[in-house]
Amino acid sequence: MDFKAAAEVLLGTEPVTAIEIAERLGKDPHTIRRARMSGPNARSAPKGWEAVVADLAEKHADELERRVASLRRLTAELRVET
């Protein structure tokens, strides 16, 4: 495997989006975006956001750990080939 393929493994991880957070909270994505803002147009965070964000972070971390394992296997294979 070359650098391009290894980078694709890493960069292929989907980020968590405002849409995903909104769906889990039963809110509109615009509400989530406004809750992230500062200033007079900002909104309060939806109730129960803590558990939802923690769950999404855990799922994202699991995906990242799978990517790390893949990249470590590739690194080991490359060391054997050289």
Order of alpha helices (4+ residues) and beta strands (2+ residues): alpha-alpha-alpha-alpha
